[in-house]
Amino acid sequence: MSKGSFLNASIGRKFLMSITGLFLIMFLMVHMSINLLLIFDDSGDLYNIAAHFMATNPLIKIMEPILALGFVIHIAWSLIITYQNMKARPVNYAKTEQGINSAWASRNMLILGAMLFIYMGIHLANFWWKMKFAGDPLLEHITVKGVEMENAYALVSELFKNSVIFSIVYILGGWLLGLHISHGFWSAFQTIGLNNQIWRKRLFIVAKVIGWIFTIGFGIIPIYFMIKF
């Protein structure tokens, strides 16, 4: 099968979406780990050092467009696959059958993806856009261990401290992300071929654990600021 025909085939699209999905999970794990520094150091130094490294490291700058392309491909392929599935199954299954055959997340990955897309837009507008382009008075330059950098900690922490609505949205976003990744991780390895009875059970458990790690990891940050401040 040629490269073009492989990508045009349903299995080819699912394979590409699985690979991009696993790549994005690794990025999100790094992103979450850095964000968790917000709750381990109230001075903000640890988070600012990490944010400054991510903003200035040449390798990270190279990875940014690759990451953006990964998101675009993942979203586009999910829409194509969903459309193909709808054409193949024009008549909806009864709700009782859906409940038996698959979890809610697996039956509503497109809805989850759309909600996460909105959440990601809110996140980017409040943090990434300001840090990269628009700027913000809270991003005044400070010196940490002899290095001048933007006070990214002030920008992030003040939003969590002052906006209950944003904090709730962020907690909800972490929960949605956990659901999406939990099913996506397991499904990705199924597509790759690790779908025998032994690996299926193991991957299902690992997927659940990873989903909860993301749910708690992202959700605990706004909860920390809401309770402490």
Backbone bond lengths (Angstrom), bond angles and torsions (degrees), N, CA, C in turn:
res aa  C-N    CA-C-N  psi(-1)  N-CA   C-N-CA  omega(-1)  CA-C   N-CA-C  phi
1 M - - - 1.470 - - 1.519 109.40 -
2 S 1.316 117.96 130.71 1.456 121.96 -179.33 1.520 109.79 -72.29
3 K 1.344 115.30 164.11 1.457 120.45 -179.59 1.522 111.31 -59.90
4 G 1.344 116.11 -42.75 1.455 120.29 -178.87 1.511 112.02 -64.38
5 S 1.336 116.72 -44.50 1.458 120.07 -178.77 1.528 111.14 -68.99
6 F 1.336 116.88 -31.65 1.464 119.98 178.37 1.525 110.52 -64.47
7 L 1.350 117.32 -45.25 1.455 121.02 -179.69 1.519 111.89 -71.29
8 N 1.329 116.74 -26.58 1.457 120.01 178.17 1.529 112.15 -77.27
9 A 1.330 115.73 -22.63 1.454 120.15 178.88 1.521 110.41 -76.38
10 S 1.332 116.55 154.68 1.462 121.23 -178.90 1.517 111.50 -58.99
11 I 1.343 117.40 -44.18 1.461 120.84 -179.20 1.518 111.25 -64.53
12 G 1.330 117.01 -33.87 1.460 120.70 178.43 1.517 111.48 -65.72
13 R 1.327 116.66 -43.30 1.463 120.63 178.83 1.532 110.72 -65.53
14 K 1.337 115.71 -41.50 1.465 119.16 179.25 1.529 110.57 -64.76
15 F 1.337 116.10 -38.32 1.464 119.99 179.41 1.526 110.44 -64.01
16 L 1.334 116.84 -45.09 1.456 120.92 -179.47 1.525 110.50 -65.21
17 M 1.328 117.21 -40.09 1.458 120.24 178.35 1.529 110.47 -65.89
18 S 1.322 117.04 -35.42 1.465 120.66 178.27 1.523 111.15 -65.68
19 I 1.336 116.57 -44.45 1.463 120.79 -179.37 1.522 110.74 -65.15
20 T 1.334 117.17 -46.16 1.460 119.63 179.17 1.528 110.16 -65.04
21 G 1.331 116.90 -35.24 1.456 120.49 178.85 1.522 111.83 -63.98
22 L 1.333 117.46 -44.04 1.467 121.20 178.13 1.521 111.07 -65.10
23 F 1.326 116.31 -37.09 1.464 121.20 177.18 1.533 109.93 -63.07
24 L 1.310 117.07 -43.46 1.460 121.42 -179.64 1.525 111.59 -68.75
25 I 1.340 117.18 -33.31 1.461 120.32 176.69 1.519 110.22 -62.66
26 M 1.338 117.40 -41.66 1.465 120.88 178.30 1.524 111.12 -62.94
27 F 1.346 116.51 -41.87 1.454 119.65 177.62 1.527 110.78 -62.64
28 L 1.332 116.78 -45.95 1.463 120.90 -178.68 1.520 111.87 -63.12
29 M 1.329 116.87 -32.51 1.454 120.39 177.04 1.527 110.76 -65.14
30 V 1.338 116.53 -42.50 1.466 121.15 176.55 1.527 109.78 -64.40
31 H 1.334 116.12 -45.40 1.460 121.79 -179.17 1.529 110.79 -60.69
32 M 1.322 117.02 -43.16 1.460 120.99 179.35 1.523 110.88 -65.40
33 S 1.335 116.50 -40.78 1.465 120.49 -179.58 1.530 110.78 -60.77
34 I 1.333 116.18 -41.69 1.456 120.17 178.18 1.528 110.46 -66.32
35 N 1.327 116.70 -43.06 1.467 120.43 -179.71 1.524 112.48 -62.59
36 L 1.335 116.98 -31.58 1.458 120.22 -179.90 1.526 112.06 -66.57
37 L 1.329 117.26 -17.64 1.464 120.28 175.40 1.524 111.08 -63.53
38 L 1.340 116.78 -19.94 1.458 121.06 178.40 1.525 112.07 -60.13
39 I 1.324 116.86 -31.06 1.466 119.66 -175.19 1.526 112.86 -100.62
40 F 1.318 117.42 -1.66 1.465 120.44 -179.44 1.524 113.10 -103.23
41 D 1.330 116.28 -7.14 1.458 119.24 -178.63 1.529 108.86 -152.05
42 D 1.339 116.70 100.53 1.455 121.28 -177.06 1.525 113.21 -69.94
43 S 1.331 116.95 -14.25 1.463 118.76 176.02 1.525 111.06 -72.66
44 G 1.336 116.31 -22.82 1.451 121.54 179.77 1.511 114.54 86.56
45 D 1.323 117.50 -3.54 1.469 120.50 -175.73 1.521 112.46 -62.68
46 L 1.339 116.45 -46.02 1.467 119.71 -178.02 1.526 111.27 -61.35
47 Y 1.330 115.96 -45.21 1.469 119.56 -179.60 1.520 110.98 -66.51
48 N 1.316 117.57 -41.61 1.461 120.66 -179.93 1.529 111.93 -64.07
49 I 1.317 116.50 -39.29 1.473 120.09 178.07 1.527 109.87 -63.68
50 A 1.335 116.29 -44.81 1.468 120.54 179.94 1.529 111.16 -65.23
51 A 1.340 117.03 -43.40 1.464 121.12 179.45 1.520 111.16 -64.49
52 H 1.328 116.27 -38.95 1.467 120.49 178.71 1.531 110.71 -65.90
53 F 1.319 116.25 -40.09 1.469 120.38 177.69 1.518 110.94 -62.35
54 M 1.332 116.75 -44.32 1.462 121.03 -179.72 1.528 111.57 -65.77
55 A 1.322 116.92 -30.86 1.466 120.85 -176.80 1.524 112.87 -82.75
56 T 1.330 116.67 -22.82 1.469 119.38 -173.42 1.525 114.28 -113.97
57 N 1.321 117.55 -14.06 1.464 119.88 -177.80 1.534 110.65 -68.78
58 P 1.332 118.70 126.16 1.470 121.38 -177.61 1.526 113.73 -58.86
59 L 1.321 116.85 -38.05 1.463 120.45 -179.95 1.527 110.74 -64.42
60 I 1.327 116.15 -40.56 1.458 120.51 179.11 1.526 110.31 -64.38
61 K 1.327 116.33 -38.64 1.464 120.50 178.86 1.526 111.10 -63.46
62 I 1.329 116.23 -35.61 1.466 120.43 177.33 1.522 110.35 -69.57
63 M 1.324 115.54 -36.84 1.463 120.64 -177.10 1.524 112.97 -73.16
64 E 1.320 118.03 -24.40 1.467 120.95 -176.07 1.530 113.22 -57.26
65 P 1.355 119.39 -51.07 1.472 118.12 178.10 1.522 112.87 -65.76
66 I 1.336 117.26 -31.49 1.466 120.82 177.33 1.525 109.33 -66.08
67 L 1.330 115.42 -41.28 1.462 120.84 178.11 1.526 110.54 -63.29
68 A 1.329 116.01 -45.32 1.469 120.10 179.10 1.526 110.52 -60.48
69 L 1.330 116.62 -41.38 1.466 120.94 178.15 1.524 110.34 -63.81
70 G 1.329 116.46 -38.70 1.461 120.67 177.99 1.520 111.79 -60.87
71 F 1.330 116.81 -42.25 1.465 120.96 176.98 1.525 110.97 -62.52
72 V 1.339 116.19 -45.16 1.469 120.64 -178.42 1.528 110.55 -61.93
73 I 1.336 116.31 -47.06 1.466 120.63 -179.77 1.526 110.49 -62.52
74 H 1.319 116.13 -44.29 1.467 120.49 -178.39 1.523 111.10 -60.97
75 I 1.329 116.84 -44.80 1.466 121.28 -179.45 1.526 110.56 -67.34
76 A 1.350 116.23 -46.15 1.470 120.48 -178.08 1.525 111.04 -61.86
77 W 1.320 116.55 -45.21 1.472 119.84 -178.22 1.526 111.09 -67.46
78 S 1.333 117.46 -34.86 1.465 119.47 178.48 1.524 110.83 -65.26
79 L 1.335 117.05 -37.85 1.463 120.71 177.48 1.529 110.89 -65.99
80 I 1.332 115.67 -41.96 1.472 120.12 -179.76 1.529 110.62 -64.14
81 I 1.326 115.98 -46.17 1.466 120.51 -178.19 1.528 110.75 -65.10
82 T 1.340 116.38 -41.13 1.466 119.81 178.08 1.519 110.93 -62.07
83 Y 1.316 116.54 -42.82 1.468 121.44 178.75 1.528 110.45 -62.52
84 Q 1.337 116.93 -42.03 1.466 120.60 178.39 1.521 111.30 -63.34
85 N 1.327 116.35 -40.68 1.460 120.41 179.54 1.525 111.37 -65.91
86 M 1.334 116.07 -37.57 1.465 119.94 178.23 1.532 111.18 -66.24
87 K 1.322 116.59 -37.52 1.460 120.33 177.33 1.525 111.14 -68.59
88 A 1.317 115.62 -38.09 1.466 119.59 -178.07 1.520 111.36 -72.56
89 R 1.355 116.24 -28.79 1.462 120.53 -179.37 1.519 109.20 -128.23
90 P 1.320 117.66 74.77 1.466 120.81 -176.46 1.509 114.22 -67.33
91 V 1.311 117.63 -22.18 1.457 121.14 -179.42 1.515 108.46 -101.19
92 N 1.324 116.63 122.84 1.458 120.66 -179.21 1.521 111.13 -67.63
93 Y 1.331 114.02 143.35 1.455 118.14 174.99 1.524 109.71 -71.62
94 A 1.317 116.47 157.54 1.459 119.60 174.61 1.516 109.09 -63.90
95 K 1.319 116.21 150.91 1.461 119.95 -176.63 1.513 111.46 -62.28
96 T 1.342 116.97 -33.71 1.462 119.18 -179.89 1.513 110.60 -64.90
97 E 1.338 117.22 -39.59 1.456 120.38 179.22 1.513 110.76 -68.23
98 Q 1.340 117.83 -39.07 1.454 120.28 179.19 1.515 110.30 -62.19
99 G 1.308 116.63 -41.65 1.451 119.82 -178.97 1.510 112.38 -63.77
100 I 1.348 116.16 -34.21 1.456 120.27 -179.64 1.518 111.30 -74.89
101 N 1.316 117.35 -42.74 1.451 121.55 -170.25 1.518 114.90 -82.34
102 S 1.324 119.22 -26.29 1.457 119.31 -177.83 1.506 111.23 -157.38
103 A 1.335 115.16 158.68 1.445 121.15 178.14 1.522 110.09 -74.40
104 W 1.331 114.68 162.65 1.469 119.06 -178.88 1.521 111.26 -57.95
105 A 1.328 116.83 -42.48 1.467 120.32 -177.21 1.515 111.88 -61.33
106 S 1.338 116.63 -40.56 1.461 119.47 -178.09 1.526 111.64 -69.18
107 R 1.343 116.67 -28.44 1.468 120.41 -179.99 1.521 112.62 -86.43
108 N 1.323 116.64 -9.84 1.466 119.39 -174.99 1.526 111.76 -133.25
109 M 1.336 116.38 36.93 1.461 120.32 -179.05 1.524 111.65 -61.99
110 L 1.340 117.60 -33.35 1.458 119.91 179.76 1.526 110.54 -68.35
111 I 1.336 116.43 -40.81 1.466 120.39 177.73 1.524 109.82 -64.53
112 L 1.323 115.94 -45.68 1.458 120.28 177.16 1.520 110.92 -58.64
113 G 1.339 115.81 -44.43 1.453 120.88 -179.98 1.522 111.96 -61.52
114 A 1.344 116.37 -41.04 1.465 120.47 179.61 1.525 110.81 -65.46
115 M 1.328 116.97 -41.79 1.466 120.85 178.85 1.528 110.74 -66.26
116 L 1.321 116.39 -38.49 1.463 120.45 177.58 1.524 111.07 -68.07
117 F 1.331 116.71 -33.70 1.460 120.95 177.80 1.535 110.15 -62.68
118 I 1.336 116.57 -41.97 1.461 121.29 176.93 1.528 110.21 -64.84
119 Y 1.339 115.67 -44.55 1.465 121.23 178.70 1.524 110.59 -60.79
120 M 1.325 116.58 -42.86 1.461 120.72 179.28 1.524 111.40 -63.39
121 G 1.355 116.19 -38.04 1.458 120.33 177.81 1.523 111.51 -62.78
122 I 1.336 116.75 -42.53 1.469 121.56 177.46 1.525 110.13 -62.40
123 H 1.322 115.59 -43.97 1.464 121.34 -179.77 1.531 111.12 -62.49
124 L 1.320 116.80 -47.23 1.461 120.88 -178.81 1.527 111.65 -65.20
125 A 1.328 116.69 -39.36 1.469 120.52 -178.42 1.522 111.61 -66.07
126 N 1.332 116.72 -35.63 1.462 120.38 -176.38 1.527 114.00 -85.40
127 F 1.316 117.16 -25.16 1.459 119.46 -176.21 1.529 112.69 -120.73
128 W 1.316 116.76 -67.33 1.471 121.15 -173.12 1.523 111.96 -59.12
129 W 1.340 117.48 -46.09 1.470 120.52 -177.33 1.530 111.25 -62.81
130 K 1.328 115.98 -41.20 1.462 119.96 179.65 1.525 111.62 -68.74
131 M 1.334 116.87 -40.11 1.460 120.65 -179.02 1.526 112.11 -69.83
132 K 1.333 115.93 -33.45 1.462 120.17 -174.95 1.529 113.07 -91.56
133 F 1.339 116.88 -37.30 1.465 119.25 -169.18 1.524 114.35 -130.38
134 A 1.335 117.38 -59.75 1.465 120.48 -168.92 1.524 113.65 -72.84
135 G 1.334 116.10 -33.72 1.450 119.41 -175.42 1.517 111.71 77.48
136 D 1.346 115.87 171.65 1.454 121.59 179.57 1.531 107.71 -165.65
137 P 1.335 117.81 143.85 1.469 119.48 179.23 1.526 113.45 -55.51
138 L 1.343 117.01 -29.60 1.463 119.97 179.72 1.526 112.38 -70.12
139 L 1.325 116.14 -18.00 1.464 120.33 -178.83 1.529 112.54 -86.77
140 E 1.321 115.90 32.27 1.465 119.00 178.27 1.526 109.81 -61.97
141 H 1.303 115.87 150.10 1.461 119.97 -177.60 1.529 110.66 -75.68
142 I 1.303 114.37 135.13 1.460 121.89 176.37 1.528 108.19 -128.42
143 T 1.306 115.78 168.95 1.465 121.08 178.37 1.521 109.49 -116.14
144 V 1.315 115.66 121.93 1.461 122.00 178.74 1.521 108.44 -121.03
145 K 1.316 115.99 116.48 1.467 122.42 -179.77 1.529 111.44 53.10
146 G 1.323 114.89 42.47 1.454 120.78 175.80 1.513 115.77 82.43
147 V 1.326 117.51 1.60 1.468 121.99 -178.41 1.528 108.86 -113.01
148 E 1.348 116.18 129.21 1.460 120.37 177.93 1.523 109.98 -82.86
149 M 1.323 115.45 134.80 1.467 120.43 -177.90 1.517 110.30 -157.21
150 E 1.348 115.76 166.48 1.459 120.61 176.18 1.527 110.17 -75.70
151 N 1.315 115.68 148.65 1.462 120.43 179.12 1.525 110.00 -86.03
152 A 1.324 115.85 71.82 1.462 121.55 -179.15 1.522 111.28 -62.75
153 Y 1.333 116.33 -31.36 1.466 120.33 179.48 1.521 111.40 -59.54
154 A 1.333 116.82 -41.67 1.467 120.80 -178.96 1.522 110.81 -63.28
155 L 1.331 116.25 -42.21 1.466 120.27 -179.32 1.526 111.30 -61.51
156 V 1.321 115.79 -47.52 1.468 120.40 -176.00 1.521 111.62 -72.60
157 S 1.316 116.63 -48.62 1.464 120.06 -174.98 1.524 112.45 -66.02
158 E 1.332 117.61 -37.72 1.466 120.02 -178.69 1.524 111.61 -65.21
159 L 1.325 116.75 -34.67 1.466 119.11 178.72 1.524 110.84 -66.91
160 F 1.328 116.73 -40.58 1.456 119.89 178.09 1.535 111.16 -68.57
161 K 1.318 116.64 -36.81 1.465 120.61 -178.79 1.531 112.06 -69.29
162 N 1.326 116.13 -36.76 1.460 120.55 -169.83 1.524 115.03 -100.80
163 S 1.322 118.13 -11.12 1.459 119.89 -176.84 1.527 110.99 -127.68
164 V 1.314 115.42 101.98 1.475 120.65 177.26 1.528 109.49 -65.83
165 I 1.321 116.40 -38.19 1.458 120.79 -179.12 1.522 110.94 -61.48
166 F 1.345 116.29 -46.78 1.461 118.92 179.14 1.525 110.82 -63.67
167 S 1.316 116.82 -39.44 1.469 120.43 179.45 1.528 110.83 -61.46
168 I 1.338 116.45 -42.82 1.464 120.48 178.66 1.531 110.59 -64.96
169 V 1.343 116.17 -42.37 1.469 120.46 177.03 1.529 110.24 -60.17
170 Y 1.326 117.13 -40.10 1.465 121.63 -179.45 1.524 111.16 -66.80
171 I 1.333 116.14 -40.14 1.473 120.32 177.17 1.523 109.78 -64.12
172 L 1.329 116.37 -45.24 1.461 120.92 177.97 1.523 110.68 -61.37
173 G 1.335 116.33 -40.66 1.460 120.20 178.30 1.520 112.20 -61.77
174 G 1.340 116.46 -39.28 1.469 120.15 176.79 1.508 112.37 -63.37
175 W 1.325 115.86 -38.77 1.472 120.62 178.18 1.523 110.66 -66.39
176 L 1.331 117.27 -45.75 1.466 121.41 178.37 1.523 110.79 -61.90
177 L 1.333 115.88 -40.98 1.463 120.08 178.76 1.525 110.98 -62.62
178 G 1.332 116.08 -41.35 1.462 120.08 178.10 1.516 112.02 -61.46
179 L 1.337 117.08 -43.13 1.462 121.10 177.68 1.528 111.25 -62.34
180 H 1.315 115.16 -46.67 1.463 120.73 -177.02 1.529 111.18 -63.42
181 I 1.317 115.94 -45.69 1.464 120.43 -178.05 1.522 111.05 -70.38
182 S 1.328 117.04 -37.34 1.464 120.58 -179.80 1.519 111.12 -56.37
183 H 1.335 116.40 -48.46 1.463 119.50 178.40 1.526 111.28 -74.72
184 G 1.345 116.59 -40.62 1.459 120.17 -177.02 1.519 112.94 -62.82
185 F 1.328 117.27 -39.67 1.467 121.52 -179.84 1.521 110.62 -62.96
186 W 1.321 115.95 -48.90 1.468 121.12 -179.75 1.525 110.84 -63.87
187 S 1.319 116.31 -43.29 1.459 121.37 -178.94 1.525 111.92 -65.82
188 A 1.347 116.35 -36.25 1.466 120.78 -179.36 1.523 111.03 -61.90
189 F 1.327 117.20 -44.13 1.465 120.08 -179.67 1.523 111.36 -72.08
190 Q 1.320 116.77 -28.75 1.463 119.05 172.75 1.524 110.49 -62.96
191 T 1.331 115.82 -44.64 1.464 120.86 -179.91 1.518 111.34 -63.42
192 I 1.341 116.24 -39.31 1.467 120.53 179.96 1.519 111.05 -66.09
193 G 1.347 116.69 -29.77 1.458 119.07 176.01 1.513 115.33 131.11
194 L 1.344 117.38 -5.43 1.456 119.90 178.99 1.524 109.35 -86.34
195 N 1.334 115.23 71.79 1.464 119.41 -173.91 1.519 113.14 -126.45
196 N 1.355 116.84 21.95 1.458 117.02 174.90 1.531 109.70 -76.64
197 Q 1.308 117.00 170.91 1.460 121.24 -172.41 1.522 112.89 -60.54
198 I 1.337 116.77 -38.03 1.467 119.87 -178.38 1.522 110.98 -68.26
199 W 1.341 116.03 -52.84 1.467 120.30 -177.32 1.522 111.96 -69.35
200 R 1.324 117.00 -30.71 1.464 119.96 -178.94 1.523 110.53 -61.51
201 K 1.316 116.79 -45.13 1.460 120.43 179.87 1.520 111.37 -66.44
202 R 1.332 116.29 -42.13 1.469 120.01 -179.64 1.520 111.28 -65.09
203 L 1.326 116.58 -45.63 1.461 120.65 -178.35 1.521 111.52 -66.46
204 F 1.336 115.68 -32.60 1.458 119.48 178.26 1.529 110.25 -63.48
205 I 1.339 116.09 -42.40 1.469 120.96 178.95 1.529 110.09 -67.08
206 V 1.340 116.38 -45.75 1.470 120.54 179.04 1.528 110.45 -59.94
207 A 1.333 116.61 -41.98 1.463 121.12 179.87 1.523 111.06 -61.32
208 K 1.335 116.48 -42.23 1.461 120.48 178.61 1.524 110.92 -62.87
209 V 1.332 115.75 -42.74 1.471 120.36 179.79 1.527 110.63 -63.36
210 I 1.341 116.46 -45.65 1.458 120.32 179.13 1.526 110.78 -62.40
211 G 1.322 116.77 -41.03 1.459 120.45 178.14 1.517 111.65 -59.02
212 W 1.324 116.76 -44.25 1.462 120.47 179.49 1.524 111.89 -69.37
213 I 1.335 117.02 -33.09 1.468 120.22 176.98 1.524 110.08 -61.00
214 F 1.343 116.64 -44.57 1.459 120.10 179.27 1.529 111.40 -68.67
215 T 1.324 116.85 -41.39 1.468 120.60 179.41 1.527 111.05 -59.61
216 I 1.327 115.68 -49.06 1.472 120.46 -178.98 1.524 110.79 -72.54
217 G 1.337 116.42 -42.37 1.458 121.02 -176.27 1.514 113.27 -59.83
218 F 1.336 116.76 -45.24 1.459 119.94 179.11 1.534 111.67 -80.86
219 G 1.329 117.30 -33.62 1.452 120.57 -176.68 1.513 114.32 -73.87
220 I 1.336 116.98 -29.91 1.458 120.07 -175.72 1.522 112.75 -70.48
221 I 1.335 117.14 -22.91 1.472 120.86 -177.14 1.527 111.49 -65.36
222 P 1.345 119.49 -56.94 1.472 118.34 177.66 1.525 112.98 -64.14
223 I 1.338 117.76 -33.01 1.470 120.41 177.89 1.526 110.15 -61.69
224 Y 1.325 116.15 -41.14 1.467 121.55 179.03 1.527 110.84 -58.91
225 F 1.342 116.83 -47.43 1.463 120.30 -178.11 1.530 111.57 -71.15
226 M 1.332 116.69 -34.45 1.462 120.04 179.32 1.533 111.11 -66.74
227 I 1.331 117.25 -37.27 1.456 121.37 -177.89 1.527 111.56 -80.46
228 K 1.331 117.18 -45.04 1.465 121.08 -173.25 1.514 113.13 -78.28
229 F 1.340 116.08 -33.40 1.469 118.29 -173.87 1.532 111.25 -115.78
